[in-house]
Amino acid sequence: MKLKLLIDTSVWLDLTKDLRHLPILDALAALNEAGEVELILPEIILDEFARNRDRVMASSRASFSSHFKRVKDAVLQFAPEQGRADLISQLSEINHRIATDGEAVNEAVSIIEGLFLITGTIPTSESVKARAAGRAIAKIAPFHRQINGIGDAIIIETYIDELSKRKEDETYAFITHNIHDFSQKGVDTRIPHPDIADLFDGLHSHYSTNLGALLKEHASDLIEEFTFDREYVSEPRTLSELLEAEDKLIEQIWYGRKGGIIHAVETGREKRVSRETWEAATPDERRGMIIDEIWEGMIVAMKSAEEKYPGELGPWTDFEWGMLSGKLSAIRWVLGDEWDMLNT
């Protein structure tokens, strides 16, 4: 049974970020070469990957570099003098290799682009464009949120076209990490959104948010072989990963809370005032006020967050708020804080 995969841009980009994903890419390339797996590659995914590849690679390296600096500062401040110089030297060497070479990132991109090179791309037809626009008009997934989802709509409409050509010995799968636009919200993000659920019967057509798990079901021995070849073992998350995740969660939660302030001002529950008015007000009156200069600074900071994490700042359901808070609390506990420390 041949497995035909449409892998969303979000998955390809995430596969470049972590060397632990290399066995998945190795297996995918081997299965593709053996003819057991065939990629479905809409032209828009090729364009999106090319447009975002350098940014993701640079971000990955910069993140590691930034966290290594924090570790080095901690070593300089707290490490015993004996052996400190050698430790700093080793950290500097690792930081240098990450900043200049990015070996794992480069290798992942090389494998992905090699797969793209041997896969025929599917141009965006006028029919697909029209149906994607129809989704926008009807406000159905991926247009159920207040964002421009035209690229995502083109991708899912291309999958629909390809699925209609399915042969008896073929199984199709759509894999994405873009759970906000394609998954069911507030229940189980592994389940497709109701607007696209009828595309996936779980037998001939599958919806997945985990490429590794999907390939393991199809060829578990091959995945294990490549994992062994990479000498990969399951290890605790590195400090840099924990700090990066903490920073992102702080930004997401902070941004969501500021959205509540904006809503309160827009609905009249709070009002913007000058500093002079605020200082002249009583403590009770101040509870319904926000100072103009603080408001302006908040808006600037929110725009900066939007540029840093496009499409990853909500709005959140109650379920998602709970997940964000739980993640931040857990990471901070590992880093030394007490449970339920959610200050942003």
C-alpha positions in Angstrom: 0.0 0.0 0.0 1.6 3.3 -1.1 1.4 6.2 1.3 0.8 9.6 -0.3 1.6 12.5 2.0 0.8 16.2 1.8 3.1 17.6 4.5 2.2 21.2 5.4 4.8 24.0 5.4 4.6 24.2 9.2 5.9 20.6 9.5 8.7 21.1 7.0 9.9 24.2 8.9 9.7 22.5 12.3 11.7 19.6 11.0 14.7 21.9 10.5 14.8 23.1 14.1 15.9 20.0 16.0 18.5 17.3 15.3 16.2 14.7 16.9 14.0 15.0 13.8 16.8 13.8 11.5 15.9 10.1 11.7 12.3 11.0 10.5 13.8 12.8 7.5 16.2 9.9 6.8 13.2 7.5 6.9 11.1 9.7 4.7 13.8 10.0 2.1 14.4 6.2 2.1 10.7 5.4 1.8 10.3 8.0 -1.0 13.3 6.5 -2.9 11.8 3.0 -2.4 8.5 4.1 -3.9 6.6 3.3 -0.7 5.9 6.9 0.1 5.1 9.6 -2.4 5.0 13.3 -1.6 2.2 15.6 -2.7 3.9 19.0 -3.1 1.7 22.0 -3.8 3.7 24.8 -5.4 2.7 27.2 -2.6 4.4 24.9 0.0 7.6 25.2 -2.0 7.3 28.9 -2.0 6.4 29.2 1.7 9.4 27.0 2.7 11.8 29.0 0.6 10.4 32.3 2.0 10.7 31.2 5.6 13.7 28.8 5.6 16.4 31.4 6.2 14.4 33.1 9.0 13.8 29.8 10.8 17.4 28.7 10.5 18.7 32.0 11.7 16.2 32.0 14.6 17.3 28.5 15.6 20.9 29.6 15.8 20.3 32.9 17.4 18.2 31.3 20.1 20.9 28.9 21.0 23.5 31.6 20.9 21.4 33.9 23.2 20.9 31.1 25.7 24.5 30.1 25.7 25.4 33.7 26.6 23.1 33.4 29.6 24.7 30.2 30.6 28.2 31.7 30.3 27.1 34.6 32.4 25.9 32.2 35.1 29.1 30.2 34.9 31.2 33.4 35.3 29.1 34.4 38.4 28.6 31.1 40.2 31.0 28.4 39.0 34.1 27.6 41.2 37.2 29.3 39.9 39.0 26.0 39.4 38.0 24.7 35.9 35.9 27.8 35.1 38.1 28.9 32.2 38.0 25.5 30.6 34.2 25.4 30.9 33.8 28.9 29.4 36.1 27.9 26.6 34.0 24.8 25.8 30.8 26.8 25.8 32.3 29.4 23.5 33.3 26.7 21.1 29.9 25.2 21.0 28.3 28.6 20.6 30.6 29.4 17.7 29.8 26.2 15.9 26.1 26.8 16.3 26.4 30.4 15.1 28.6 29.7 12.1 27.8 26.2 10.9 24.4 25.0 12.3 25.3 21.5 11.2 22.0 19.8 12.1 19.9 22.6 10.7 21.9 22.6 7.5 21.6 18.8 7.1 17.8 18.9 7.7 17.3 21.6 5.1 19.5 19.7 2.7 17.4 16.5 3.0 14.2 18.5 2.7 15.3 20.4 -0.4 16.6 17.2 -1.9 13.1 15.7 -1.5 11.6 18.8 -3.1 13.9 18.6 -6.0 12.8 15.0 -7.0 9.1 15.7 -6.3 6.9 17.2 -9.0 5.2 20.3 -7.7 1.5 21.0 -8.2 0.7 24.5 -9.5 -2.2 26.3 -8.0 -5.1 25.9 -10.5 -7.8 28.5 -11.0 -10.3 26.0 -9.6 -8.4 25.6 -6.4 -8.1 29.4 -6.1 -11.8 29.8 -6.6 -12.7 27.2 -4.0 -10.2 28.7 -1.5 -11.9 32.1 -2.0 -15.2 30.4 -1.4 -13.9 29.2 2.0 -13.1 32.8 2.8 -16.5 34.0 1.9 -18.2 31.2 3.9 -15.8 31.7 6.8 -15.1 28.0 7.1 -11.7 26.5 8.1 -9.1 27.7 7.7 -11.0 31.0 7.6 -12.9 30.4 10.9 -10.4 32.8 12.7 -9.8 36.4 12.0 -6.7 35.9 9.8 -5.9 35.6 6.2 -5.9 31.8 5.6 -5.7 31.8 1.8 -2.4 29.9 1.7 -3.8 27.2 4.0 -7.0 27.1 2.0 -5.1 26.5 -1.2 -3.2 23.7 0.5 -6.3 21.9 1.7 -8.1 22.3 -1.6 -5.1 20.8 -3.4 -5.3 17.8 -1.0 -9.0 17.5 -2.0 -8.1 17.4 -5.7 -5.3 14.8 -5.2 -7.5 12.7 -2.9 -10.1 12.5 -5.7 -7.5 10.7 -7.8 -6.9 8.0 -5.2 -6.3 4.5 -6.5 -7.2 1.3 -4.7 -3.7 0.6 -3.5 -3.1 4.1 -2.1 -3.5 5.7 1.3 -3.5 9.5 1.7 -2.5 11.6 4.7 -2.4 15.3 5.4 0.1 16.2 8.1 0.2 19.7 9.8 1.5 21.4 12.9 -0.9 24.3 12.2 -3.5 23.1 14.7 -5.1 26.6 15.1 -6.3 26.6 11.5 -6.8 22.9 10.8 -7.6 21.1 14.1 -10.6 20.9 16.3 -10.3 23.6 19.0 -10.7 23.0 22.7 -11.1 19.2 22.6 -8.3 17.3 20.9 -6.0 19.0 18.4 -5.2 15.7 16.8 -8.7 15.7 15.4 -9.4 17.8 12.2 -11.7 20.8 12.3 -15.3 19.9 11.6 -15.2 21.9 8.4 -12.7 19.5 6.9 -13.4 16.3 9.0 -15.3 14.6 6.1 -12.0 14.4 4.1 -10.5 12.0 6.6 -12.1 8.5 7.1 -9.1 7.1 9.0 -8.8 4.3 6.5 -8.0 5.8 3.1 -7.4 9.3 4.2 -5.7 10.3 7.5 -5.3 13.6 9.4 -2.1 13.8 11.5 -0.2 16.3 13.6 2.7 13.9 14.1 4.7 12.8 11.0 7.0 10.6 13.1 4.1 8.6 14.5 2.5 8.3 11.1 5.7 6.9 9.5 6.3 4.6 12.4 2.9 3.0 11.8 3.8 2.6 8.2 7.5 1.4 8.6 8.4 1.1 12.2 11.6 -1.0 11.6 13.0 1.6 9.2 12.4 4.4 11.7 14.2 2.4 14.4 17.0 1.7 12.1 17.7 5.3 11.2 17.2 6.3 14.9 19.9 3.8 15.8 22.1 5.0 13.0 21.9 8.6 14.3 22.7 7.3 17.8 19.7 9.1 19.1 18.5 8.5 22.6 15.7 10.1 24.4 17.3 12.8 26.6 16.0 15.5 28.9 15.3 18.8 27.1 18.3 21.1 27.1 18.4 24.3 29.1 18.3 26.4 25.9 15.1 24.6 24.8 13.5 25.2 28.2 14.4 28.9 28.2 13.2 29.4 24.7 9.9 27.7 25.4 9.5 29.8 28.6 10.2 33.0 26.7 7.6 32.2 24.1 4.9 31.2 26.6 5.5 34.4 28.6 5.0 36.4 25.5 1.8 34.5 24.5 0.2 34.8 27.9 1.2 38.5 28.3 -0.2 39.3 24.9 -3.5 37.5 25.7 -3.9 39.4 28.9 -3.3 42.8 27.2 -6.0 41.8 24.7 -8.3 41.9 27.7 -7.3 45.4 28.5 -7.9 46.5 24.9 -11.4 45.0 25.0 -12.2 46.7 28.3 -11.2 50.1 26.8 -13.2 49.5 23.6 -16.3 48.5 25.6 -16.0 51.4 28.0 -15.3 49.4 31.1 -11.9 51.2 31.3 -10.8 54.5 29.9 -7.5 56.0 28.8 -6.5 59.1 30.8 -3.5 61.4 31.2 -1.0 60.8 34.0 -2.3 64.0 35.7 -5.9 62.7 35.7 -4.7 59.3 37.0 -2.7 60.9 39.8 -5.7 63.1 40.8 -8.0 60.1 41.0 -8.9 58.0 44.0 -7.6 54.4 44.3 -11.1 53.1 43.4 -11.3 55.3 40.3 -7.8 54.2 39.1 -9.0 50.6 38.8 -11.0 51.7 35.7 -8.2 53.8 34.1 -5.1 53.2 32.0 -2.5 56.0 31.5 -2.1 57.1 27.9 1.7 56.6 27.8 1.4 53.1 29.3 -1.3 52.3 26.7 1.0 53.5 23.8 3.9 51.5 25.2 1.7 48.4 25.4 0.5 48.7 21.8 4.2 49.0 20.6 5.1 45.9 22.6 2.2 44.0 21.3 3.1 44.8 17.7 6.6 43.6 18.4 5.2 40.3 19.8 3.1 39.9 16.6 6.2 40.2 14.4 8.1 37.8 16.6 5.3 35.1 16.8 3.0 35.6 13.8 -0.2 33.6 14.0 0.8 32.2 17.5 -0.7 34.7 19.8 -4.3 33.6 20.0 -7.2 34.2 20.5 -7.3 31.2 22.9 -10.1 29.0 24.1 -10.4 28.3 27.8 -8.9 24.9 27.1 -5.9 26.5 25.3 -5.4 29.0 28.1 -5.2 26.1 30.6 -2.6 24.4 28.4 -0.5 27.5 28.1 -0.6 28.1 31.9 0.2 24.5 32.6 3.2 24.5 30.2 4.6 27.7 31.7 4.1 26.4 35.3 5.8 23.1 34.5 8.8 24.7 32.8 9.3 27.2 35.6 9.1 24.4 38.2 11.9 22.5 36.3 13.9 25.7 36.2 13.6 26.3 40.0 10.4 28.2 40.6 7.5 27.0 42.7 4.4 25.5 41.1 1.8 27.9 39.6 4.3 30.7 39.1 2.6 32.4 36.1 3.8 36.0 36.4 4.5 37.6 33.0 
